[in-house]
Amino acid sequence: MRAFRTALMCLILLTFLVSKVEGEVKPGQRIYTIQLGAFKSKEEALKLMEKLNNLKARVVFVKNRYKVRVGIFKSYKEAFLYAKEHKIAQIVPDFFISKSVYYPNLVVYTNYAKPKKVKEATPKPKTKKGNRKEVSKDERKELEKKAPDKTSLKQTVKQREVQMVRKQEALLKNSYGTGSGRGHIYAVAVVLSVLLFVVLFFTFRRKNFLGDFEVYVGRLFEEGNYEKVIETAIPYLQRNPKDTFTKKLAAESFEKLGMFIEAGTLYEEIAEELGEKGFSLLKERFKEKAERLLSKEFRK
């Protein structure tokens, strides 16, 4: 168990150290870096670089500013721990951690050896022995023409940012699927969920309505308002002919008002419905009641 923990700690430490090496970072990759200042002139940036001998610092020319930055990190936490460990706040109190895109061709100066990635803003010719030679005015003009222009640098940066955005969009499309079939599946799923919600909503609303209606009709019957019960229940029974409770209240209201034929007819319907449900005793009781009321009407 201890050996496993030791190996895991070594792996984490190795990953942390490798994340700080610039050679592992590809051009156009998103990184975190510690920015110590931004200056209009390169000389001001180099003055600050003199205080950073113990740190791997670089000067990057971005948006007409020479920016002094330290380190290349994969996460904000790594950059914060590095700044805390090297006490960068004592050198530059107002430093901050920035997220940017790494472009080696924008680096104009470093305090460590990176011959392949560091490019001077204005290249100067050298002799075979490595000693600099004097340059005439004409040669200097030609060199200035060949040197990269600020506007061209901006255009290349914008083009690369656009390319990165397009690559990210392509990755998202590949991960989520580009076919129209999956889009149709999502649309069908949304439509079905909406229909299910509507059905549940109206079912619940209907149950509440039926419960409220039965309470309302029962209250009218208890108050002795039989005419209002009949006026309310008959249109309702035409739409809901299987509502035995409301039909029974209507029949009893007819009976209370002396309308025995109407009451007997409803009692016969109730007897048939109870017979279909298997309540034979109740069926016989309501059938006898219907016959008694009908015979009572004919005796008048």
Summary of the structure (lengths in Angstrom):
residues: 300
radius of gyration: 44.8
end to end distance: 103.5
largest distance: 140.4
contacts: 755
relative contact order: 0.06
helix: 63%
strand: 12%
